[in-house]
């Protein structure tokens, strides 16, 4: 764990913006061609806990085929060493400091909590020598999907969410996909209108994510209140939905294809929103992690190292 004498928010934001500029799109997360295949989230090599939120993206920008990451001390703990010249990757986490302050009105001591952003440096297992982690030797074949055919694992998520949340789906021939808060309904074009089934489900997850912001669910103001295209709130919500889709696609091992959502207008809107608020991407990542877990009906977990 390290304290910072620089603007950590700005460092993280610049890393994300550089990657978007380099690839020209937001679905820059690799398509999970790792040794472990499906569900190959980056995780700590000792605790085997996933790195989530912003750390998912910071670690996934690399091309390593191992999903395991370790701090320098953890590499030494396992009897190995980091190869000379290898560069570490920064990950971040929240640390909550508590302090007691006298309330001059009540004359009672009150405990205050202050969240502080901290960081670690980690190395991928492929950057290390003399370290073996059980499970890393497993090789999973890549799953191939036929165009315009339902993907069972993705369809089950869509169906289970609809049943659990009593939300209405309108799947019909349409020129756009959208969520309508006033009717709590999602409109989706037909599967055969998309370039691939993976693109269809990636878009579906994006729209489902918007619905998690409904006042009766996670209650995000960007959904519960009116947000206009180009506004900061709109950009925040769109980014949250896009990152949610990336999380779920990674979870089930399909590509987060979003050709339509990589239009010039959307990319400009996202980049401007990120540039305008250096805390936005980190905040959107946290929200997206909650959104994805809500859709998948999973419990929240936290992980620092």
N, C-alpha and C positions, 0 to 999 in steps of 0.2 A: 504494500500500500504506500502511495506517495502523495504528499501534499503538493500543491502547485503554486508556482510563482509566475504562471502565465495563464492566459484565458483558455481554459480547457474547452469551454463551449465553442470558442472560435476555432480551435484546433480540430475538433471533431467535425464541425460544419464544413471547414475547408477540405477535409478529407473526402467527405461525401460529395461536395460540389465538384471537386477534381475528378472523381470517378464518373459522375454524371456527364461532365464535359468530355471526358475521354471516350465514353461509350456512346454518348448521344441518346441515352435512354435511361429509364428508371429501373427496368427489370435487369439490372446488371449483376444480380446475385447469380452465381454459377448454377448450372442446371444439375447439381447434385450428382456429378459423375465421380463419386468418392468410392473408396474400397467398400464402405459399408452400405452404399446404395440408399434406399428409402430410409427416411427418418435420420439421415446422417447430419443432424445439427452439430455445430461445433460444440465440443464439451471439454471439460477439464479432465485430464488424463488420470488423475488420482481419485477425485470425488465422483467422477462420471456424471456430474450435473451439467446441464446445458447452459451455454451462454445465450442469453435471450436479449430482447429489446435491441438497443443500439449496438451491443456487442455482437449480436448475430450478424449484422451488416459489416461491422469493422473487420471481423474475422473472415467473413465469406467473400470479401474482395480478393482474397488470395487464391492461387491455383493449386494449393496442396491437395493431395488425395486423402490424407489422413484427417479425421475429424477431431483428433486429440490435440490439446494445447496444454502447456505447462509453464509455470514461472521458472526462472533460473534456479531458484532454491529447490523447487520440486524436481527438476532434472537431476540436480546433485543428490537429492534424497533418494532417487531411484538408481543411483550409482552411475549415471551417465554424464555427458557433457554436451554443451552447445558447440557446434562446429565454429571454428574461427571465421569471423567475417559475416556471420549470420546476423540479420537485423531483427529486433523484437517488434511486436505489434502491440499497440496500446489498447487496453480495454478500460472501461470506466464503470463506476458504481456509486451509489449513494451511501454516504455514512451519516447517520443522525447523531448529532451532538446534543446533549442535554445540559442545561444549566438552571440554577435556581436564582430567582429574582424577587425582591420584596415588592409587593403591590402596595403602594403608598396609600391607596384608598381603603383597602380592607385590612392593611397591616399583616397580611398573610404571605408566606413564601409561595411562589408559583413556579412550577417547572415549565420551562420553555424548551421546545425542540427545534433545532436548526439543521435542515438537511444540507450537507456539503458534498460536492462532487469530487471524487478521488479517482486515482487510476493505478493500474498495474501494467507491467510489461510482460508479455507471454511469448512463447516460441511454439511453433508447430512441431509435432513429433518428427517430421521429416527434416527438421533443422538440427536434430540431435543425433548423437552416436551413443551406442551402448545402452539404449533404453528400449525396453520391450513392454508393451501394454497389451494385455489380453483382449482379444477382439479385433485388434488392428490388422491382423493377418487375414481376416475374413474378406472374401471378395464376393460381392453381390452383382449378378448380371443386371444390366440396364433393362428396364421395362419398356417395351414398345407399345404404343397405342395406335389403333387405326383411326384415320380421320373420320370425323362426324359420327362416331359411335360413343355411346355412353361409357364413362369410366366408373365402374361400380363403387370404388372407394370414395370418389368425389361425389357421386350421386347420393350415396348414403348420408354424407354430411349435409347436403342440401335438403334431403328429405327429413332427416332427423331434426334439423333446425326448424323447418316449417311446422312439423308436428308439435314440437316443444313450445314454440313461440306463437303459434296460431297466426302466422303471417301469411298474407295472400301472395301467390306467384301468378303473374300473367305472362305465360310463355307463348309468344305469338310472333307472326311476321312483323318486324318493327325495324326502324332505322336507328334505334338507340336503346341502351340499357340504362335504367334509372330506378332509384328508390324514391317513393313519395311518402313523406312522413304523415301527411294529413289522413291518408287512407291506410297507412302502415302496409304498403304493398310494393312489390318489386316487379318491374316489367323487364323481360328479357327477350331478345330476338330468338328465333329458332336455332337449334344446334347446327343445322346445315347452312346457316348464314355465316358461320364463323369459318376461319381458315383451318381450324383443327378443334378437336374436342377439348384439348388442353386450354386453348384460348377461351372457349366457351365457359369452362369451369373457373378459370382465373378471373374472368369478368364477373361471373356469378358471385364468387367470393367477395369481390370488390363491392358489389352492390349490397350483399348481405351485411358486410361490415358497416355500411352506412346505417342499416336498420338497427345495429346494436347501440347506436347513439340515441335512439328513441327515449323519450322521457321516462318510460316504464322499464327501460333496460339499463344501459350505462349512463344515460342522461348527459350526453355531450351537447353543449350549448350550440355548437355549429350545426347540429341536426334538429334539436328541439326548437331553435330559433331560426329565422330566415337568414341565409347567407347568400351573397350575390357573387357570381362568377368574377374572379379577379381580386376579390377581397381577401384579407389575411385569413379570416375565419374559413372561407371557402377553400383556400389553399391548404390550410391545416387539416381540414376534414378529408379532402381528396388524398392528401399524402398519407393520412392515417389509414384510409381504406386501401390504398395501394400497397402499403407495407403489411397490412393484415392479409391481403391476398398472397403476398410473398411468403409470409409465415406459414399459411395453411398449405400452399403448394409445396413448400419444402417439407412440411410434416408428412404429406402423403406421397411425395416423390414425383410430382409432375412439374412441368415447366410453367413458370409464371409469365406466359406470353400475354402481351398487352399491346398489340400493334396499334389498335385504334386509340388507346389511351396514351400512346407515345406521340400523339400529334404535336405539331409545333406549338399550338395554343396551350395545351396541357403542360408541356415541358417548360414553356416560358413562365406559366403560372406557378408551377412548383418551384422552379429555381428562384424566381423573384420572392416567393414566400420564404424560402430557406435563407436567402441573402438578407431579407428584411428582419429576420429574427434568429439570432444565432442559437437560441435554445429550442427552436421549433422542431428540428429533426429528432433530437433526443426525446422531446415531449411526445411527438407523433409516434416514435418507436415504442414508448411506454404504453401509449394508448392502444396502439396496434396489437401489442402483446396481450393486453387485457381483452381486446375485441376478439382476437383469434381464440383465446381460451374460452371466451363466452360462447362462441359459435361451436367449438369442439366440446363444450361442456366439461372443461377441465378446471382444476383448482389452480389458483395463483401460486407460483413459487418464486423465491428470491434466491439469488446466487451472487456472491461477491467475487470469489476467487476461482 
